[in-house]
Amino acid sequence: MINKASIEAQKTGKPVLYYFFDHSFRPHLTARSLFESYTKQLLYYLELIQKRCPSDVIAQIFEFYGPKKRPPSLDEVVDELVIPLSTEAECIFVVDGLDECDTKETQEVLRTFKKLLATPSCRVLIACREEVDIIRRIPGSVRIRITPEKSKADMKHFIGCKLEDMQSHRRISESKDMLAYIEQVLMKRADRM
C-alpha cells in the first residue's frame, strides 16, 4: 500500500512520509521519534526536488541537534520543523502500528496529527487496531475497517512467500503436509497483521 501511495504521489509531486512503530524498538515508540522521522523525510524530499530548505528551519536544526544542545520537545519538532517544512509541499503522513505505543504517546501522536490536519495541505493515514479509537480523538476522520475476510488472500500470499523464503535458506520440512499445517497455524494467528 505504501509503495503504491508513493508511486501515485510522485506523479503529483506530493511526498508520502511513512513511519512504522515496531515493538522491538522500544526507545522509538514515541511521538517525538515519529515526527523527527518525518522531519528527516521532508528534508530528503526537499533535497530530491532541489528546493532550498527555509533558513529558519536550518537554524532550528542546529539549535536542537548541534553539539551540546538540548533535545527538542515534541511541540518544538512539530512547530519549528515539521509544519514549516510541510508547507513546502502537500504532504501525506502515514503511520503504521500506533497501537504499539503506550497510551500517553498515542495521545500525543493523535493530538499532533489533529494540529497538522488544521493545515489544508496535509493528509494523514493511521493504520492501527480499533482500540486506539481515532474517530473519537480526531473528529471528522474516517475509519476503513480491514476485516480478516478482506485480508485473507493477501495474508495467505504473504505467509506463503515467507515460508518459501525460509525454505530456500534452511529447509523447515520436506513434508508438504507439515508445510500446509504451518501455513494454517500462521493464518489463524495472523489476526489482520
Phi and psi in degrees as a GROMACS rama.xvg file:
@    title "Ramachandran Plot"
@    xaxis  label "Phi"
@    yaxis  label "Psi"
@TYPE xy
-64.6391  -44.0538  ILE-2
-60.4492  -43.036  ASN-3
-63.7468  -43.38  LYS-4
-62.5549  -40.2763  ALA-5
-64.1335  -43.2864  SER-6
-63.8286  -45.7998  ILE-7
-62.8315  -40.918  GLU-8
-66.7772  -35.6077  ALA-9
-60.5468  -34.2448  GLN-10
-63.012  -32.4489  LYS-11
-100.361  -5.32614  THR-12
82.3602  16.6568  GLY-13
-98.293  132.287  LYS-14
-78.6304  140.567  PRO-15
-106.595  115.159  VAL-16
-101.834  125.687  LEU-17
-127.502  140.913  TYR-18
-143.49  137.805  TYR-19
-118.931  117.097  PHE-20
-77.7883  119.03  PHE-21
-115.53  121.161  ASP-22
-60.6532  -19.2674  HIS-23
-78.2149  -9.86051  SER-24
-113.595  66.9925  PHE-25
-49.1671  -43.5298  ARG-26
-63.4331  -17.2179  PRO-27
-100.696  11.2712  HIS-28
-90.1343  50.6437  LEU-29
-127.826  154.944  THR-30
-62.5015  -39.597  ALA-31
-63.2975  -40.1443  ARG-32
-59.7736  -41.4975  SER-33
-59.3462  -52.5487  LEU-34
-77.3218  -23.1028  PHE-35
-69.2664  -36.9693  GLU-36
-63.5336  -43.4996  SER-37
-60.141  -37.6362  TYR-38
-60.4335  -47.8852  THR-39
-61.0748  -41.7733  LYS-40
-65.5793  -37.8186  GLN-41
-67.3283  -40.2038  LEU-42
-62.496  -42.3103  LEU-43
-62.8131  -42.1177  TYR-44
-61.1241  -44.839  TYR-45
-61.3904  -39.5541  LEU-46
-64.6207  -41.3642  GLU-47
-61.1014  -42.1428  LEU-48
-89.7513  5.39733  ILE-49
57.7093  45.6314  GLN-50
-109.541  135.992  LYS-51
-70.1986  135.263  ARG-52
-72.9776  135.468  CYS-53
-56.4045  137.253  PRO-54
-62.1172  -33.6758  SER-55
-68.7947  -29.8705  ASP-56
-69.3251  -42.1344  VAL-57
-59.6895  -44.1223  ILE-58
-60.9111  -41.8719  ALA-59
-67.558  -36.5535  GLN-60
-61.3296  -44.3258  ILE-61
-64.4127  -38.239  PHE-62
-64.5572  -40.0752  GLU-63
-83.283  -38.2741  PHE-64
-117.747  5.08324  TYR-65
-69.9002  172.057  GLY-66
-59.1953  136.657  PRO-67
57.8628  31.6212  LYS-68
-102.819  155.782  LYS-69
-79.7951  145.004  ARG-70
-69.2903  146.894  PRO-71
-74.8649  157.136  PRO-72
-78.3053  168.192  SER-73
-58.1011  -47.1063  LEU-74
-62.447  -35.9516  ASP-75
-66.2748  -42.806  GLU-76
-58.7809  -45.693  VAL-77
-71.8758  -51.4417  VAL-78
-71.0898  -35.87  ASP-79
-96.083  -19.1019  GLU-80
-121.795  -61.1284  LEU-81
-63.4265  -50.6478  VAL-82
-62.8966  -49.2406  ILE-83
-60.775  -37.6717  PRO-84
-71.0837  -36.628  LEU-85
-73.1796  -16.4185  SER-86
-75.3674  -11.4283  THR-87
-76.9277  -18.1271  GLU-88
-159.289  151.717  ALA-89
-70.3126  117.979  GLU-90
-104.821  146.948  CYS-91
-116.233  111.545  ILE-92
-94.047  126.495  PHE-93
-123.882  131.73  VAL-94
-134.288  137.574  VAL-95
-124.389  141.006  ASP-96
82.4983  24.543  GLY-97
-56.8673  -28.9198  LEU-98
-66.1775  -10.3427  ASP-99
-75.0581  -20.1446  GLU-100
-81.558  159.239  CYS-101
-73.817  168.605  ASP-102
-58.0505  -42.5531  THR-103
-62.2555  -46.7003  LYS-104
-67.1131  -38.7244  GLU-105
-60.0841  -44.4427  THR-106
-63.7508  -37.9519  GLN-107
-65.1325  -41.7911  GLU-108
-61.4479  -48.259  VAL-109
-66.1663  -38.6883  LEU-110
-61.0349  -41.5673  ARG-111
-70.1129  -41.5566  THR-112
-62.765  -37.8169  PHE-113
-59.0839  -40.774  LYS-114
-65.2134  -44.169  LYS-115
-64.9238  -35.6675  LEU-116
-68.4559  -13.3496  LEU-117
-71.1121  -18.2506  ALA-118
-84.7721  122.304  THR-119
-63.7923  -18.1406  PRO-120
-88.6349  3.06391  SER-121
-108.587  141.419  CYS-122
-128.334  148.763  ARG-123
-134.585  136.937  VAL-124
-126.167  120.622  LEU-125
-116.227  120.415  ILE-126
-106.83  118.228  ALA-127
-165.535  177.134  CYS-128
-74.2813  157.954  ARG-129
-62.9559  -23.7292  GLU-130
-56.9672  -24.6962  GLU-131
-66.8466  -27.5518  VAL-132
55.6678  58.9129  ASP-133
-64.2354  -36.8748  ILE-134
-54.4929  -42.465  ILE-135
-74.1702  -35.9723  ARG-136
-84.9059  -25.5273  ARG-137
-126.017  90.335  ILE-138
-57.2322  141.839  PRO-139
90.4766  -5.87213  GLY-140
-78.1652  162.126  SER-141
-121.013  138.586  VAL-142
-99.4558  132.104  ARG-143
-112.356  110.496  ILE-144
-88.3511  126.282  ARG-145
-107.309  107.415  ILE-146
-89.5809  160.249  THR-147
-57.1121  -34.3817  PRO-148
-64.5526  -39.6684  GLU-149
-73.1233  -28.0018  LYS-150
-103.636  0.821833  SER-151
-58.5649  -46.8722  LYS-152
-64.1866  -42.1738  ALA-153
-63.4902  -43.8128  ASP-154
-64.5091  -41.6137  MET-155
-61.7998  -42.9518  LYS-156
-63.3899  -45.3673  HIS-157
-60.7713  -49.0623  PHE-158
-63.0555  -41.8796  ILE-159
-58.6321  -44.1625  GLY-160
-64.802  -40.7339  CYS-161
-65.7804  -43.2551  LYS-162
-63.0602  -42.3731  LEU-163
-61.3873  -42.8304  GLU-164
-63.0242  -44.0164  ASP-165
-63.6125  -41.304  MET-166
-62.0779  -34.3044  GLN-167
-72.9211  -25.7491  SER-168
-88.5305  -44.6104  HIS-169
-153.689  119.612  ARG-170
-57.2776  126.432  ARG-171
-82.4721  -47.0639  ILE-172
-162.516  152.606  SER-173
-90.275  -16.7774  GLU-174
-80.3285  121.637  SER-175
-65.4152  -33.1153  LYS-176
-64.1963  -41.7044  ASP-177
-65.1077  -43.3616  MET-178
-63.1347  -39.6962  LEU-179
-64.9818  -38.349  ALA-180
-64.675  -45.1536  TYR-181
-59.5462  -44.4092  ILE-182
-61.5865  -41.6248  GLU-183
-63.3053  -44.1238  GLN-184
-63.8577  -43.7048  VAL-185
-63.2903  -38.786  LEU-186
-62.6172  -40.3109  MET-187
-65.8511  -34.6114  LYS-188
-88.643  -8.89355  ARG-189
-62.741  -42.9489  ALA-190
44.772  55.4259  ASP-191
65.1813  18.1429  ARG-192
